[in-house]
Amino acid sequence: MATVVKGVISRTKNAPTELVDITIPDPGPNDVVVKISTCGVCHTDLAYATGGINDEYPFLLGHEAAGVVETVGDAVTHVEVGDYVVLNWRAVCGECRACKRGRPWYCFDTFNASRPMTLADGTELTPALGIGAFAEKTLVHEGQCTKVDEAADPAVACLLGCGVMAGLGAAMNTGQVGRGDSVAVIGCGGVGDAAIAGAKLAGATTIIAVDRDPNKLDWAKDLGATHTVDASATADVAEAVKELTGGFGADVVIDAVGRPETYQTAFYARDLAGVVVLVGVPTPEMRLEMPLVDFFSHGGALKSSWYGDCLPERDFPMLIDLFLQGRLPLDKFVTERIGIDGVDAAFKAMESGRVLRSVVEL
């Protein structure tokens, strides 16, 4: 039978969020109901609430979640009732052109639940990134559930569902940072600091954090940065990075901001034939104007990183294991733990730069 639970919705653009009753339908053949334990407050949720994604209101917010499988559809084979899972928005199809070419991290037809969640009056909800986890329970496709070691604190495990995975993957998967590499990360919020942690884990020996906020630079040092550059007090950030890398530039530069000026800085801060990774998300109106000859003369690779080019079934369990071994400090990203009624305050804290991650505990 359908279940009624509490969930956080955004009813209209820029309006305060609301905690309301939502209806979870019985799962379809390949769907599962997950009882949510924790859900990180991600900038993408704020983008949904403010109209930065689309206008398919009302949205059921939240997507960076961990929980326990409670009910499964009659054709589910991927998980079982009682499994401890991290939710993901890349449930690969195995059939699209990307999957068939052996690049499932680019899957163009990922799975979502077959049935909509609704308000009490029957209004269909659009779940954020196909998940909708600022709720006591949510309905997802079985492929959106990745089983991990239940020893991991849910407030830590959930972070792999989006932002932290995006940063770790930008360094480890997209940038392919290796032992002895030099890395610069522009923008040291949650995603940027995760890229720093990923670069350290991959064996980079010079890791340069770039930001305007001294607190964020302190966080970056705590997560593995060997050098910092205060962009508010530096006339030429690219030159500062070069000075810290023997005059050459970094092997990999990660732009975790996603603005024309930060991307241009990233481009000129890399070594010849180095790699630029864009993981910060630009807005549609942004434009970049640079001499075309510079793209030719600098060589190397310019990459965009979507969800850290991750494969949840490969990456989530491995990263949780590294955390449990004490080799990956995922717990340092959890700045505060809040109730489900604290989402709007968490959005404000995130915008002010006071937190790496607020995590809703249910």
The 8 nearest C-alpha neighbors of each residue, nearest first, counted from 0:
[[1, 25, 2, 24, 23, 26, 3, 22],
 [0, 2, 24, 25, 23, 22, 3, 26],
 [1, 3, 23, 22, 0, 24, 4, 25],
 [2, 4, 22, 21, 23, 20, 1, 5],
 [5, 3, 21, 20, 135, 22, 2, 6],
 [4, 6, 20, 19, 134, 135, 21, 18],
 [5, 7, 134, 18, 19, 133, 21, 20],
 [8, 6, 18, 17, 133, 60, 59, 134],
 [9, 7, 59, 17, 58, 16, 60, 10],
 [8, 10, 16, 58, 48, 57, 11, 17],
 [9, 11, 57, 56, 8, 58, 14, 12],
 [12, 10, 14, 9, 56, 13, 57, 48],
 [11, 13, 49, 50, 14, 48, 10, 9],
 [14, 12, 49, 48, 11, 15, 50, 9],
 [13, 15, 12, 11, 16, 9, 10, 48],
 [16, 14, 17, 13, 343, 9, 48, 10],
 [15, 17, 9, 8, 14, 7, 343, 18],
 [16, 18, 8, 7, 19, 9, 15, 10],
 [19, 17, 7, 6, 5, 8, 340, 16],
 [20, 18, 5, 6, 17, 21, 7, 8],
 [19, 21, 5, 4, 3, 6, 119, 118],
 [22, 20, 118, 4, 3, 117, 119, 5],
 [21, 23, 3, 117, 2, 116, 118, 24],
 [22, 24, 2, 116, 1, 3, 21, 138],
 [25, 23, 1, 26, 22, 116, 2, 0],
 [24, 26, 1, 0, 27, 23, 2, 32],
 [27, 25, 30, 72, 31, 24, 71, 28],
 [26, 28, 30, 72, 29, 113, 25, 114],
 [27, 29, 72, 74, 73, 30, 75, 26],
 [30, 28, 75, 72, 74, 27, 141, 140],
 [31, 29, 140, 26, 27, 72, 141, 139],
 [30, 32, 71, 70, 139, 26, 141, 138],
 [31, 33, 138, 70, 69, 137, 68, 71],
 [34, 32, 68, 69, 67, 136, 137, 35],
 [33, 35, 136, 67, 66, 135, 69, 68],
 [36, 34, 66, 136, 135, 37, 33, 65],
 [35, 37, 66, 361, 65, 360, 153, 34],
 [38, 36, 360, 359, 65, 64, 154, 35],
 [37, 39, 64, 359, 63, 358, 157, 132],
 [38, 40, 358, 63, 357, 41, 359, 158],
 [41, 39, 357, 358, 356, 38, 42, 61],
 [40, 42, 43, 44, 39, 162, 45, 63],
 [43, 41, 45, 44, 46, 40, 349, 346],
 [42, 44, 46, 41, 45, 47, 52, 127],
 [45, 43, 47, 46, 42, 41, 60, 61],
 [44, 46, 48, 42, 43, 47, 49, 346],
 [47, 45, 51, 43, 49, 44, 48, 52],
 [46, 48, 44, 52, 50, 45, 49, 51],
 [47, 49, 45, 46, 9, 50, 12, 13],
 [50, 48, 13, 12, 46, 47, 51, 45],
 [51, 49, 47, 12, 52, 48, 53, 46],
 [50, 52, 46, 49, 47, 53, 48, 45],
 [53, 51, 47, 50, 46, 54, 49, 43],
 [54, 52, 50, 55, 51, 47, 56, 46],
 [53, 55, 56, 50, 52, 12, 47, 51],
 [54, 56, 53, 57, 125, 58, 124, 52],
 [57, 55, 58, 54, 10, 11, 125, 9],
 [56, 58, 10, 124, 9, 125, 55, 8],
 [57, 59, 125, 56, 9, 8, 124, 126],
 [58, 60, 8, 126, 131, 125, 124, 127],
 [59, 61, 131, 127, 133, 8, 58, 44],
 [62, 60, 132, 133, 131, 127, 44, 63],
 [61, 63, 132, 130, 131, 64, 127, 128],
 [64, 62, 160, 39, 38, 161, 157, 158],
 [63, 65, 38, 157, 86, 37, 62, 85],
 [66, 64, 85, 157, 37, 84, 36, 153],
 [65, 67, 35, 36, 34, 84, 83, 33],
 [66, 68, 83, 34, 33, 82, 81, 84],
 [67, 69, 33, 80, 81, 82, 70, 32],
 [70, 68, 80, 33, 32, 34, 67, 81],
 [69, 71, 32, 31, 80, 68, 72, 33],
 [72, 70, 31, 30, 75, 32, 26, 73],
 [73, 71, 28, 26, 30, 29, 27, 75],
 [72, 74, 28, 75, 71, 29, 27, 26],
 [75, 73, 28, 29, 72, 76, 71, 30],
 [76, 74, 29, 72, 73, 77, 71, 28],
 [77, 75, 78, 74, 79, 141, 29, 73],
 [76, 78, 75, 141, 142, 79, 144, 145],
 [79, 77, 76, 82, 141, 75, 80, 144],
 [80, 78, 82, 81, 68, 71, 77, 76],
 [79, 81, 68, 69, 82, 70, 71, 78],
 [80, 82, 68, 67, 79, 69, 83, 78],
 [81, 83, 68, 67, 80, 79, 84, 146],
 [84, 82, 67, 146, 149, 66, 147, 81],
 [85, 83, 146, 145, 66, 144, 65, 147],
 [84, 86, 65, 145, 157, 144, 64, 160],
 [87, 85, 144, 143, 64, 160, 65, 145],
 [88, 86, 143, 160, 89, 144, 85, 311],
 [87, 89, 143, 90, 128, 129, 86, 130],
 [88, 90, 87, 91, 109, 143, 311, 110],
 [91, 89, 142, 143, 109, 110, 88, 92],
 [90, 92, 109, 89, 106, 93, 103, 110],
 [91, 93, 94, 109, 108, 90, 110, 95],
 [92, 94, 98, 91, 95, 99, 103, 106],
 [93, 95, 92, 98, 99, 96, 97, 108],
 [96, 94, 98, 97, 99, 93, 107, 108],
 [95, 97, 99, 98, 100, 94, 107, 106],
 [98, 96, 102, 100, 106, 99, 95, 103],
 [99, 97, 103, 93, 102, 101, 95, 100],
 [98, 100, 96, 101, 97, 94, 95, 93],
 [101, 99, 97, 98, 102, 96, 103, 95],
 [100, 102, 98, 99, 103, 97, 96, 104],
 [103, 101, 97, 98, 104, 100, 105, 106],
 [102, 104, 98, 106, 105, 97, 101, 91],
 [103, 105, 308, 102, 106, 309, 310, 91],
 [104, 106, 103, 97, 102, 107, 308, 98],
 [107, 105, 103, 97, 104, 91, 108, 98],
 [106, 108, 109, 105, 95, 97, 96, 92],
 [109, 107, 106, 92, 95, 110, 91, 94],
 [108, 110, 91, 90, 92, 89, 107, 106],
 [111, 109, 90, 140, 92, 108, 91, 142],
 [110, 112, 140, 129, 139, 113, 109, 143],
 [113, 111, 140, 139, 114, 30, 138, 110],
 [112, 114, 27, 111, 30, 115, 140, 29],
 [113, 115, 112, 27, 116, 24, 26, 138],
 [116, 114, 123, 117, 124, 113, 112, 24],
 [115, 117, 23, 124, 22, 123, 24, 114],
 [118, 116, 123, 124, 22, 122, 121, 21],
 [117, 119, 21, 122, 121, 120, 22, 20],
 [118, 120, 121, 21, 22, 20, 117, 122],
 [121, 119, 118, 122, 117, 123, 21, 22],
 [120, 122, 118, 117, 119, 123, 22, 116],
 [123, 121, 118, 117, 120, 124, 119, 57],
 [124, 122, 117, 116, 115, 121, 118, 125],
 [123, 125, 117, 57, 58, 116, 59, 126],
 [124, 126, 58, 59, 57, 127, 55, 56],
 [125, 127, 131, 59, 129, 130, 58, 124],
 [126, 128, 131, 60, 129, 130, 61, 62],
 [129, 127, 130, 88, 126, 62, 131, 61],
 [128, 130, 126, 127, 111, 131, 88, 139],
 [129, 131, 126, 62, 128, 127, 132, 139],
 [132, 130, 126, 61, 59, 127, 60, 62],
 [133, 131, 61, 134, 62, 130, 137, 64],
 [134, 132, 61, 7, 6, 60, 131, 38],
 [133, 135, 6, 132, 136, 5, 7, 137],
 [134, 136, 35, 4, 5, 34, 361, 6],
 [137, 135, 34, 134, 35, 33, 32, 4],
 [136, 138, 33, 32, 132, 131, 134, 139],
 [137, 139, 32, 31, 112, 33, 23, 30],
 [140, 138, 112, 30, 31, 111, 130, 143],
 [139, 141, 30, 112, 111, 142, 143, 29],
 [140, 142, 30, 143, 144, 31, 29, 77],
 [143, 141, 90, 144, 140, 77, 110, 91],
 [142, 144, 87, 90, 141, 140, 86, 88],
 [145, 143, 86, 142, 141, 84, 85, 87],
 [146, 144, 84, 85, 312, 86, 147, 311],
 [145, 147, 84, 83, 144, 82, 85, 148],
 [148, 146, 316, 84, 149, 83, 145, 319],
 [147, 149, 150, 151, 319, 316, 146, 83],
 [148, 150, 151, 83, 147, 152, 84, 153],
 [151, 149, 148, 152, 323, 147, 153, 319],
 [150, 152, 149, 153, 148, 156, 323, 319],
 [151, 153, 155, 154, 156, 150, 149, 330],
 [154, 152, 156, 155, 65, 157, 37, 151],
 [155, 153, 152, 37, 157, 156, 358, 158],
 [156, 154, 153, 152, 330, 157, 158, 329],
 [155, 157, 153, 158, 154, 159, 152, 151],
 [156, 158, 64, 65, 159, 160, 63, 155],
 [159, 157, 160, 156, 163, 155, 63, 39],
 [158, 160, 164, 157, 163, 161, 156, 315],
 [159, 161, 63, 87, 158, 157, 86, 64],
 [160, 162, 159, 63, 164, 163, 165, 158],
 [163, 161, 165, 190, 164, 166, 158, 189],
 [162, 164, 166, 193, 165, 159, 190, 158],
 [165, 163, 159, 167, 162, 166, 161, 168],
 [164, 166, 307, 306, 162, 168, 163, 167],
 [167, 165, 194, 190, 193, 169, 163, 168],
 [168, 166, 197, 194, 193, 164, 169, 170],
 [307, 167, 169, 172, 171, 170, 165, 166],
 [170, 168, 307, 173, 166, 167, 304, 174],
 [171, 169, 174, 168, 194, 167, 198, 197],
 [170, 172, 175, 168, 176, 169, 174, 197],
 [173, 171, 168, 175, 174, 169, 170, 308],
 [172, 174, 169, 175, 304, 170, 308, 171],
 [173, 175, 170, 176, 169, 172, 171, 276],
 [176, 174, 171, 172, 173, 170, 177, 169],
 [177, 175, 174, 171, 170, 201, 198, 180],
 [178, 176, 201, 180, 202, 203, 175, 179],
 [177, 179, 202, 203, 180, 201, 176, 204],
 [178, 180, 203, 204, 202, 177, 181, 205],
 [181, 179, 203, 178, 177, 204, 250, 182],
 [180, 182, 205, 249, 250, 203, 206, 204],
 [183, 181, 206, 251, 249, 252, 250, 205],
 [182, 184, 207, 252, 206, 208, 249, 253],
 [185, 183, 253, 208, 252, 209, 254, 207],
 [186, 184, 209, 254, 255, 253, 210, 208],
 [185, 187, 255, 210, 256, 191, 209, 188],
 [188, 186, 191, 192, 215, 210, 219, 185],
 [187, 189, 191, 190, 192, 355, 186, 215],
 [188, 190, 355, 192, 191, 193, 163, 187],
 [191, 189, 166, 193, 162, 192, 163, 188],
 [190, 192, 187, 194, 255, 188, 193, 186],
 [193, 191, 195, 187, 194, 189, 190, 219],
 [192, 194, 166, 196, 167, 190, 195, 163],
 [193, 195, 166, 167, 197, 191, 192, 170],
 [196, 194, 192, 198, 193, 197, 223, 199],
 [195, 197, 193, 199, 194, 198, 222, 223],
 [198, 196, 167, 194, 200, 195, 199, 170],
 [197, 199, 195, 201, 200, 196, 203, 170],
 [200, 198, 196, 202, 203, 197, 201, 223],
 [199, 201, 197, 198, 202, 196, 327, 203],
 [200, 202, 198, 199, 177, 203, 176, 197],
 [203, 201, 178, 199, 200, 177, 179, 204],
 [204, 202, 180, 179, 178, 199, 198, 181],
 [203, 205, 179, 180, 181, 202, 206, 178],
 [206, 204, 181, 203, 225, 182, 207, 180],
 [207, 205, 182, 224, 225, 183, 181, 226],
 [206, 208, 183, 226, 227, 224, 225, 182],
 [207, 209, 227, 184, 224, 183, 228, 226],
 [210, 208, 185, 228, 227, 186, 184, 229],
 [211, 209, 186, 230, 229, 212, 187, 185],
 [210, 212, 230, 231, 229, 213, 209, 232],
 [211, 213, 215, 214, 210, 216, 229, 231],
 [214, 212, 216, 215, 217, 211, 229, 210],
 [215, 213, 217, 216, 212, 218, 353, 352],
 [216, 214, 218, 217, 212, 213, 187, 219],
 [215, 217, 219, 213, 218, 214, 220, 210],
 [216, 218, 214, 220, 215, 219, 213, 221],
 [219, 217, 215, 221, 216, 220, 214, 222],
 [218, 220, 216, 222, 217, 221, 224, 192],
 [221, 219, 224, 217, 223, 222, 218, 216],
 [220, 222, 218, 219, 223, 217, 224, 331],
 [223, 221, 219, 220, 196, 224, 218, 195],
 [222, 224, 220, 221, 196, 199, 195, 225],
 [225, 223, 220, 206, 219, 226, 207, 208],
 [224, 226, 206, 205, 207, 223, 220, 227],
 [227, 225, 207, 224, 206, 208, 228, 205],
 [226, 228, 208, 207, 209, 216, 229, 224],
 [227, 229, 209, 230, 208, 210, 226, 207],
 [230, 228, 211, 231, 210, 232, 209, 233],
 [229, 231, 211, 233, 232, 210, 228, 209],
 [232, 230, 211, 229, 233, 210, 212, 234],
 [233, 231, 230, 229, 234, 211, 228, 235],
 [234, 232, 230, 235, 231, 236, 229, 228],
 [233, 235, 236, 232, 230, 231, 239, 238],
 [236, 234, 238, 237, 233, 239, 230, 264],
 [235, 237, 239, 238, 233, 240, 230, 234],
 [238, 236, 268, 240, 239, 235, 264, 267],
 [237, 239, 241, 240, 236, 235, 242, 268],
 [238, 240, 236, 242, 237, 241, 235, 243],
 [241, 239, 243, 237, 238, 242, 268, 248],
 [240, 242, 248, 246, 238, 244, 247, 243],
 [243, 241, 246, 239, 240, 244, 245, 238],
 [242, 244, 240, 241, 245, 239, 246, 248],
 [245, 243, 241, 242, 246, 248, 247, 249],
 [244, 246, 247, 242, 243, 241, 248, 240],
 [245, 247, 241, 242, 244, 248, 243, 238],
 [248, 246, 270, 241, 245, 244, 249, 269],
 [247, 249, 270, 241, 269, 268, 244, 240],
 [250, 248, 269, 181, 270, 182, 251, 183],
 [249, 251, 273, 181, 270, 269, 182, 180],
 [252, 250, 274, 182, 249, 273, 275, 269],
 [253, 251, 183, 275, 182, 265, 184, 269],
 [252, 254, 276, 184, 275, 277, 255, 185],
 [255, 253, 277, 185, 256, 278, 279, 276],
 [254, 256, 279, 186, 278, 191, 185, 257],
 [257, 255, 279, 186, 254, 258, 185, 261],
 [258, 256, 279, 281, 280, 255, 254, 262],
 [257, 259, 261, 260, 281, 256, 262, 285],
 [260, 258, 262, 287, 261, 263, 286, 285],
 [259, 261, 263, 262, 258, 264, 287, 257],
 [262, 260, 264, 258, 263, 259, 265, 254],
 [263, 261, 265, 259, 264, 260, 258, 254],
 [262, 264, 266, 260, 265, 261, 259, 267],
 [263, 265, 261, 262, 267, 266, 237, 268],
 [264, 266, 262, 268, 263, 267, 252, 261],
 [267, 265, 263, 264, 268, 269, 262, 275],
 [266, 268, 264, 269, 265, 237, 263, 248],
 [267, 269, 237, 265, 248, 266, 264, 240],
 [270, 268, 248, 249, 273, 267, 250, 266],
 [269, 271, 248, 273, 247, 249, 250, 272],
 [270, 272, 297, 273, 298, 269, 299, 247],
 [299, 271, 273, 298, 297, 270, 274, 300],
 [274, 272, 250, 299, 270, 271, 269, 251],
 [273, 275, 251, 300, 299, 301, 250, 252],
 [274, 276, 301, 252, 253, 251, 302, 266],
 [277, 275, 253, 302, 303, 254, 301, 278],
 [276, 278, 303, 254, 279, 304, 253, 302],
 [277, 279, 304, 255, 254, 303, 280, 276],
 [280, 278, 257, 255, 256, 277, 254, 281],
 [279, 281, 257, 278, 282, 256, 277, 255],
 [282, 280, 257, 258, 279, 283, 285, 256],
 [281, 283, 284, 285, 280, 258, 257, 51],
 [284, 282, 285, 281, 286, 280, 51, 52],
 [283, 285, 282, 286, 281, 287, 258, 259],
 [286, 284, 283, 282, 281, 259, 287, 258],
 [287, 285, 284, 259, 288, 283, 258, 282],
 [288, 286, 259, 289, 285, 263, 260, 262],
 [287, 289, 286, 290, 259, 291, 263, 260],
 [288, 290, 291, 287, 293, 263, 294, 292],
 [291, 289, 292, 293, 288, 294, 295, 287],
 [290, 292, 293, 294, 289, 295, 288, 296],
 [291, 293, 295, 290, 294, 296, 297, 289],
 [294, 292, 296, 295, 291, 290, 297, 289],
 [293, 295, 292, 291, 297, 296, 298, 290],
 [294, 296, 292, 293, 298, 297, 291, 299],
 [297, 295, 293, 298, 294, 292, 271, 291],
 [296, 298, 271, 294, 295, 293, 272, 299],
 [299, 297, 272, 296, 295, 271, 294, 300],
 [272, 298, 300, 273, 274, 297, 271, 301],
 [299, 301, 274, 302, 275, 273, 298, 272],
 [300, 302, 275, 274, 276, 299, 303, 277],
 [303, 301, 276, 275, 277, 300, 304, 173],
 [302, 304, 277, 276, 278, 305, 301, 173],
 [303, 305, 278, 307, 169, 308, 173, 277],
 [304, 306, 307, 308, 303, 278, 165, 105],
 [307, 305, 165, 308, 309, 304, 164, 161],
 [168, 306, 308, 165, 169, 309, 305, 304],
 [309, 307, 104, 306, 305, 304, 168, 172],
 [310, 308, 307, 104, 311, 306, 168, 314],
 [309, 311, 313, 312, 104, 314, 308, 103],
 [310, 312, 314, 315, 313, 309, 145, 87],
 [313, 311, 310, 314, 145, 315, 316, 146],
 [314, 312, 310, 311, 315, 316, 317, 309],
 [313, 315, 311, 317, 316, 310, 312, 318],
 [316, 314, 311, 318, 317, 319, 312, 313],
 [317, 315, 147, 319, 318, 314, 320, 313],
 [318, 316, 320, 314, 315, 319, 321, 313],
 [319, 317, 321, 315, 320, 316, 314, 322],
 [318, 320, 322, 316, 321, 317, 315, 323],
 [319, 321, 323, 317, 318, 322, 316, 324],
 [322, 320, 318, 324, 326, 319, 323, 327],
 [321, 323, 327, 319, 325, 324, 320, 326],
 [322, 324, 320, 325, 321, 319, 151, 326],
 [325, 323, 321, 322, 326, 320, 327, 319],
 [324, 326, 322, 323, 327, 321, 328, 320],
 [325, 327, 321, 324, 322, 328, 323, 200],
 [326, 328, 322, 321, 329, 325, 200, 196],
 [329, 327, 330, 331, 322, 326, 325, 222],
 [328, 330, 331, 327, 332, 155, 322, 333],
 [329, 331, 332, 328, 155, 333, 154, 322],
 [330, 332, 329, 333, 328, 334, 222, 221],
 [331, 333, 330, 355, 329, 356, 334, 189],
 [334, 332, 356, 331, 330, 335, 357, 355],
 [335, 333, 356, 354, 357, 355, 332, 336],
 [336, 334, 357, 333, 358, 337, 356, 354],
 [335, 337, 358, 357, 359, 360, 334, 338],
 [338, 336, 359, 358, 341, 360, 335, 339],
 [339, 337, 340, 359, 341, 360, 361, 336],
 [338, 340, 341, 359, 342, 361, 337, 360],
 [339, 341, 338, 342, 18, 343, 337, 7],
 [342, 340, 344, 339, 338, 343, 337, 345],
 [341, 343, 345, 344, 340, 346, 339, 40],
 [344, 342, 346, 345, 341, 347, 16, 15],
 [345, 343, 347, 346, 341, 342, 348, 349],
 [346, 344, 342, 348, 343, 347, 349, 341],
 [345, 347, 343, 349, 344, 348, 350, 342],
 [348, 346, 350, 344, 345, 349, 351, 343],
 [349, 347, 345, 351, 353, 346, 350, 354],
 [348, 350, 346, 352, 347, 351, 354, 345],
 [349, 351, 347, 352, 348, 346, 353, 42],
 [352, 350, 348, 349, 353, 347, 354, 346],
 [351, 353, 349, 350, 354, 348, 188, 355],
 [354, 352, 348, 351, 349, 355, 350, 214],
 [355, 353, 356, 334, 352, 349, 348, 357],
 [354, 356, 189, 332, 334, 188, 333, 357],
 [357, 355, 333, 354, 334, 332, 358, 40],
 [356, 358, 335, 40, 336, 334, 39, 345],
 [357, 359, 39, 336, 38, 40, 337, 356],
 [358, 360, 337, 38, 338, 37, 339, 336],
 [361, 359, 37, 338, 36, 337, 358, 336],
 [360, 36, 37, 135, 359, 339, 338, 35]]
